[in-house]
Amino acid sequence: MKGTIICYGDSNTYGYDPRSLTGGRYPENVRWTGILQEKSGWSIKNHGVNGRCIPHNPSQIHFFCEQMKDWCKMNGPVKIWVMLGTNDLLTETGFTAEDTGLRMKKFLQVLVEQIKISNREMEVRLISPPPVKRGAWVDEERICREAEKLDQVYRKAAGELNIDFTGTAAWQISVAYDGVHFSEDGHRKFADRLLKIL
């Protein structure tokens, strides 16, 4: 293995299958994280959680910092890829791309500080989530517009923090009927795009 990539995200990292009524997930060989591990030579650690927003309250930040301690002990190169923000837009009333970007920047500042404290090198990459579309879970055009702005807002935040950034708004990732979750084809296409980065 070349090293470890921590994929820290929400249900689209977890691999949630929107056809499931019980919170099930796609098989590993369908999920973008599984495809990436199979084709890249990196060990991919899937830290996706259904419904996760960007950590912002004290308990969430504390839990994340505890996770970071374990990641910092890993042997070999470690990369941390963060893809969050969709649930913030979906669940926080009136939340904008700018609100989401500010929350993300504060979280990434914590992440970067934890890396400094650990005194080891870890590459951080911020990935903007592909925009949501109108569907069973998205009934406001406003949310779609704000989701489309995340690329630009996140790019600026990553630049200010001097971390890597990947924008996905132009990737045309296909989603299921709910307008939020990747289809099987969406997972494959997402993995193929990220493989080019590696």
C-alpha positions as CSV (number, residue, x, y, z in Angstrom):
1,M,0.0,0.0,0.0
2,K,1.2,3.5,-0.8
3,G,-0.4,4.9,2.4
4,T,-3.7,5.7,3.9
5,I,-6.5,8.1,2.8
6,I,-9.0,9.0,5.5
7,C,-12.3,9.9,3.7
8,Y,-14.3,12.0,6.2
9,G,-17.8,12.7,5.0
10,D,-21.5,12.0,5.1
11,S,-23.8,9.5,3.4
12,N,-22.3,9.9,0.0
13,T,-19.0,8.8,1.5
14,Y,-20.6,6.1,3.6
15,G,-22.2,4.8,0.4
16,Y,-25.8,5.1,1.4
17,D,-28.1,3.3,-1.0
18,P,-31.3,5.4,-1.4
19,R,-33.2,2.3,-2.6
20,S,-32.8,0.9,1.0
21,L,-35.5,1.5,3.5
22,T,-33.3,0.6,6.5
23,G,-30.2,2.8,5.9
24,G,-28.4,0.2,3.9
25,R,-25.4,0.9,1.7
26,Y,-24.1,0.0,-1.7
27,P,-21.6,-3.0,-1.8
28,E,-18.0,-2.0,-1.3
29,N,-17.1,-2.5,-5.0
30,V,-19.8,0.0,-5.9
31,R,-19.0,2.7,-3.4
32,W,-16.5,5.3,-4.7
33,T,-14.2,4.6,-1.7
34,G,-14.1,0.9,-2.5
35,I,-13.4,1.5,-6.1
36,L,-10.6,4.0,-5.2
37,Q,-9.0,1.4,-2.9
38,E,-9.2,-1.3,-5.6
39,K,-7.6,0.8,-8.3
40,S,-5.3,3.2,-6.5
41,G,-3.0,1.2,-4.3
42,W,-3.9,3.3,-1.3
43,S,-5.7,2.0,1.8
44,I,-9.0,3.9,1.9
45,K,-10.6,4.3,5.3
46,N,-14.2,5.2,4.9
47,H,-15.3,7.6,7.7
48,G,-18.6,8.5,6.2
49,V,-21.6,8.9,8.4
50,N,-25.2,9.3,7.3
51,G,-26.6,12.7,8.1
52,R,-23.2,14.2,9.2
53,C,-22.9,18.0,9.1
54,I,-19.6,19.8,9.4
55,P,-18.5,19.4,13.1
56,H,-19.1,22.7,14.8
57,N,-20.3,22.2,18.4
58,P,-17.9,21.4,21.3
59,S,-18.8,17.7,21.5
60,Q,-18.5,17.1,17.8
61,I,-15.1,18.9,17.7
62,H,-13.9,16.9,20.8
63,F,-14.9,13.6,19.2
64,F,-13.1,14.6,15.9
65,C,-9.9,15.5,17.8
66,E,-9.9,12.1,19.5
67,Q,-10.2,10.4,16.1
68,M,-7.3,12.6,14.8
69,K,-5.1,11.2,17.6
70,D,-5.6,7.7,16.2
71,W,-5.0,8.8,12.6
72,C,-1.8,10.5,13.5
73,K,-0.4,7.2,14.8
74,M,-0.8,5.5,11.5
75,N,2.3,4.3,9.7
76,G,3.2,5.7,6.4
77,P,1.8,8.6,4.5
78,V,-1.7,9.7,5.6
79,K,-4.0,12.0,3.6
80,I,-7.3,13.4,5.0
81,W,-10.0,14.1,2.5
82,V,-13.0,16.1,3.8
83,M,-16.3,16.2,1.9
84,L,-19.1,17.7,3.9
85,G,-21.7,20.5,3.7
86,T,-24.7,19.0,2.0
87,N,-26.5,18.2,5.2
88,D,-25.7,21.7,6.6
89,L,-27.6,23.2,3.6
90,L,-30.5,20.7,3.9
91,T,-31.0,20.9,7.7
92,E,-30.1,24.4,8.8
93,T,-33.0,26.8,8.0
94,G,-31.9,29.5,5.6
95,F,-28.3,28.4,5.5
96,T,-26.3,29.7,2.6
97,A,-23.1,28.6,0.8
98,E,-21.3,31.3,2.7
99,D,-22.6,30.1,6.1
100,T,-21.5,26.6,5.1
101,G,-18.1,27.8,4.0
102,L,-17.5,29.7,7.2
103,R,-18.4,26.6,9.3
104,M,-16.1,24.5,7.1
105,K,-13.2,26.9,7.4
106,K,-13.5,26.9,11.2
107,F,-13.5,23.1,11.2
108,L,-10.5,22.9,8.9
109,Q,-8.6,25.3,11.2
110,V,-9.1,22.8,14.0
111,L,-8.0,20.0,11.8
112,V,-4.8,21.8,10.6
113,E,-4.0,22.7,14.2
114,Q,-4.3,19.1,15.4
115,I,-1.9,18.1,12.6
116,K,0.6,20.7,13.9
117,I,0.2,19.4,17.5
118,S,0.9,15.9,16.3
119,N,4.1,17.0,14.7
120,R,3.7,14.9,11.6
121,E,3.0,15.6,8.0
122,M,-0.6,14.9,6.7
123,E,-2.0,16.2,3.5
124,V,-5.5,17.7,3.8
125,R,-7.8,18.0,0.8
126,L,-11.2,19.7,0.8
127,I,-13.6,18.3,-1.7
128,S,-16.8,20.2,-2.4
129,P,-19.8,17.9,-2.5
130,P,-21.5,17.6,-5.9
131,P,-24.5,19.9,-6.0
132,V,-27.9,18.5,-5.1
133,K,-30.8,18.5,-7.5
134,R,-34.5,18.8,-7.2
135,G,-35.9,15.5,-5.9
136,A,-37.7,13.8,-3.0
137,W,-35.3,15.3,-0.5
138,V,-34.8,18.6,-2.1
139,D,-37.9,20.7,-2.7
140,E,-36.3,24.2,-2.6
141,E,-34.6,25.7,-5.7
142,R,-32.8,27.9,-3.2
143,I,-30.9,24.9,-1.8
144,C,-29.9,23.8,-5.2
145,R,-28.5,27.3,-6.0
146,E,-26.6,27.5,-2.7
147,A,-25.2,24.0,-3.3
148,E,-23.8,25.1,-6.6
149,K,-22.0,27.9,-5.0
150,L,-20.0,25.6,-2.6
151,D,-17.3,25.0,-5.2
152,Q,-16.4,28.7,-5.3
153,V,-16.8,29.3,-1.5
154,Y,-14.8,26.2,-0.6
155,R,-12.0,27.0,-3.1
156,K,-11.5,30.3,-1.4
157,A,-11.4,28.7,2.1
158,A,-8.9,26.1,1.0
159,G,-6.7,28.8,-0.5
160,E,-6.7,30.8,2.7
161,L,-5.7,27.8,4.7
162,N,-3.2,26.6,2.1
163,I,-4.7,23.1,1.7
164,D,-5.5,21.2,-1.4
165,F,-8.9,21.6,-3.0
166,T,-11.0,19.6,-5.5
167,G,-14.2,21.1,-7.0
168,T,-16.8,18.7,-8.3
169,A,-19.6,21.0,-9.5
170,A,-18.7,20.4,-13.2
171,W,-18.4,16.6,-12.8
172,Q,-22.1,15.9,-13.5
173,I,-22.4,13.2,-10.9
174,S,-25.7,11.4,-11.3
175,V,-27.9,11.1,-8.2
176,A,-30.9,9.0,-7.3
177,Y,-34.6,10.1,-7.1
178,D,-34.0,11.9,-3.9
179,G,-31.7,14.5,-5.5
180,V,-29.0,13.9,-3.0
181,H,-27.4,10.5,-3.0
182,F,-25.1,9.2,-5.7
183,S,-26.4,6.5,-8.1
184,E,-24.2,3.5,-8.8
185,D,-23.0,5.3,-11.9
186,G,-22.4,8.4,-9.9
187,H,-20.1,6.5,-7.5
188,R,-18.1,5.1,-10.4
189,K,-17.7,8.4,-12.1
190,F,-16.7,10.1,-8.8
191,A,-14.1,7.4,-8.2
192,D,-12.7,7.8,-11.7
193,R,-12.3,11.6,-11.2
194,L,-10.5,11.2,-7.9
195,L,-8.2,8.5,-9.4
196,K,-6.9,11.2,-11.7
197,I,-5.9,13.3,-8.7
198,L,-4.0,10.4,-7.2
